[in-house]
């Protein structure tokens, strides 16, 4: 459309409304694509349906998009392989055997640090930190609600700051599809503006060091110090220990089965950027580099397991199962990229930019993006689904109004993380409750004041950044 009109906002608006109403992100994104293609086909729904399928297939014609989609599946295979190797269990055993923790403060710091160093996938972060720290929290009479909060505050907020995992690849793919020439560079430039993630991580550290117990958390801490693990009538989501690999009667597997693949991935990423950029890392191909990095990590893990006596057949089964586990995420990314293409064809970004540019002062735009993304994520319970909807809207607004693209990207991402962090239906919130063996509703109640405080700090940060231009 050469002259976009108000109808150009209908596809993403439909996706938002349906996602909130049905909580089915994949179907909602497809509905948005279908509506957009119907508008482009002269309001013919049958031509729109055919165009929708063609539009989804066309995503694969972009090499960068295709590489990110493949990477998303491969990161699932890598995570599954590391879990199968028992490397996570070996890492847990390594931490337990060192006996570094002999006070309640150190127990909390270990939970916080574990969340920082295990960044490949948010659920693994939660499960490892929870299983390592829970016995220590019980021993030093620190509430399981506090544990759930600490591991939740250092899972998604940490993962979203790293380009070397599925979170980073997902966001980089969305940025690339929004017309940004250097998506990896934009992602890195947005990190200092990711105010909610930074505030959530640092606030958790402040809570540990200065024992900042607010509202329901203070009551939970008092109850635990008095020797009562749960409130009367509470329903802990898990009481048994969480296993992170194939248990055996022998000694636990080596932590190297987890550490070496991750170190390999971290090392290959900058090397890939250097090679593809012909000596200039910032000019390198992010999609190629992250694909090479995860392939190298999988190769290292396979070599270690083959030397241990594993069969290729078993490893292929684990590989395929891991890829299947992230297939829903890959499908969301695929449809999000297709919806971004439709929005670009309709001129959604320029139209929204023109409309809000006239109605909303420029310094308020980034805080507005943050709040809208937060509302969607809280309602849907999915930060990934929120990214898929909001990033292709936020970036064109910044481009059209000549505003900071990294700032608007960070606002959309921060809002998605906050809404997901505070939502009782979020999968990460549920897993945090499970990993800490706490009552889910109590975890939501005790965590919410901290999430709101970090969100207030983030909103202020976006306002000040907007005022600074």
Secondary structure, 3 states (H helix, E strand, C coil): CCCCCHHHHHHHHHHHHHHHHHCCHHHHHHHHHHHHHHHHCCCCHHHHHHHHHHHHHHHHHCHHHHHHHHHHHHHHHHHHHHHHHCHHHHHHHHHHHHCCCCCHHHHHHHHHHHHHHCCCCHHHHHHHHHHHHHHHHHHCCCCHHHHHHHHHHCCHHHHCCCCCCHHHHHHHHHHHHCCCCCHHHHHHHHHHHCHHHHHHHHHHHHHHHHCCCCCHHHHHHHHHHCCCCCCCCCCECCCCCCCCCCCCCCCCCCCHHHHHHHHHHHHHHHHHHHHHCCCCHHHCCHHHHHHHHHHHHHHHHHHHHHHCCCCHHHHHHHHHHHHHHCHHHHHHHHHHHHHHHHHHHHCHHHHHHHHHHHHCCHHHHHHHHHHHHHHHHHHHCCHHHHHHHHHHHHHHHHHHCCCCHHHHHHHHHHHHHHHHHHCCCCHHHHHHHHHCCCEHHHHHHHHHHHHHHHHHHHHHHHHHHHHHC
